Amino acid sequence: MMMTAIGLMSGTSLDVDVPLIETMAAGEGVWGSGTGPTPKPSGGLLRTALTEAVNLPQRDARPGILREAERAVTIAHARA
C-alpha cells in the first residue's frame, strides 16, 4: 500500500520546511520527495523572541513577543 505524508518543521534558518514523501506502508523505500516555496515569518520577530525565550521561568510561558512569534510560526505552517 502506497502512503503519502508531509511534515512541517521550522529550523535555524527561521523558515518553514515542508517535505513530501511517498513510500510503501512498510517503509520499503521512498519514491519521491521535495519541498515547495514556503512562507517565512519575520526573522526579526523570531530572533527577538528567541532572545527573550532564553530566560523563561516556565517552558510553556508565552509573555510579550513570544505569543506573537508563536502565532506567526503557526500561520506560516498553516499556509505551507
C-alpha positions as CSV (number, residue, x, y, z in Angstrom):
1,M,0.0,0.0,0.0
2,M,1.4,3.4,-1.0
3,M,1.4,6.1,1.6
4,T,1.9,9.9,1.1
5,A,3.0,12.0,4.1
6,I,4.0,15.6,4.7
7,G,5.9,17.1,7.6
8,L,6.3,20.6,8.9
9,M,9.4,21.9,10.6
10,S,10.9,25.3,11.5
11,G,14.7,25.3,11.7
12,T,17.6,27.5,12.4
13,S,17.1,29.4,9.1
14,L,13.7,30.6,10.6
15,D,11.7,29.4,7.7
16,V,9.2,26.5,7.2
17,D,10.3,23.2,5.6
18,V,7.6,21.0,4.2
19,P,8.9,17.7,3.0
20,L,6.5,15.4,1.0
21,I,7.3,11.7,0.6
22,E,5.6,8.7,-1.0
23,T,6.5,5.4,0.4
24,M,5.2,1.9,1.0
25,A,3.4,1.4,4.3
26,A,6.2,-0.9,5.5
27,G,8.8,1.8,4.8
28,E,10.3,-0.2,1.9
29,G,11.5,2.9,0.1
30,V,10.9,6.5,-0.8
31,W,9.7,7.1,-4.4
32,G,9.9,10.9,-4.3
33,S,10.4,13.8,-2.1
34,G,10.7,17.6,-2.4
35,T,9.8,20.9,-0.9
36,G,7.9,23.8,-2.4
37,P,8.1,27.5,-1.7
38,T,7.1,28.3,1.8
39,P,6.3,31.4,3.8
40,K,8.9,32.9,6.1
41,P,7.8,34.6,9.3
42,S,9.7,37.9,10.1
43,G,13.2,36.9,11.0
44,G,13.5,40.0,13.3
45,L,10.4,39.0,15.2
46,L,11.7,35.4,15.7
47,R,15.2,36.4,16.6
48,T,13.8,38.8,19.3
49,A,11.5,36.1,20.6
50,L,14.4,33.6,20.8
51,T,16.4,36.1,22.8
52,E,13.6,36.6,25.2
53,A,12.9,32.9,25.5
54,V,16.3,32.1,26.9
55,N,15.3,33.4,30.3
56,L,11.8,31.9,30.5
57,P,10.9,30.6,34.0
58,Q,8.4,28.1,32.6
59,R,8.7,26.3,29.3
60,D,5.0,26.9,28.4
61,A,5.1,30.6,29.2
62,R,4.3,33.0,26.3
63,P,4.8,36.5,27.6
64,G,5.3,39.6,25.4
65,I,6.6,39.0,21.9
66,L,6.7,35.2,22.3
67,R,2.9,34.9,21.8
68,E,3.2,37.0,18.6
69,A,6.1,34.8,17.4
70,E,4.3,31.6,18.1
71,R,1.3,32.9,16.1
72,A,3.5,33.9,13.2
73,V,5.1,30.4,13.0
74,T,1.7,28.7,13.3
75,I,0.3,30.8,10.5
76,A,3.3,30.1,8.3
77,H,2.9,26.3,8.9
78,A,-0.8,26.6,8.1
79,R,-0.1,28.4,4.8
80,A,2.6,26.0,3.9
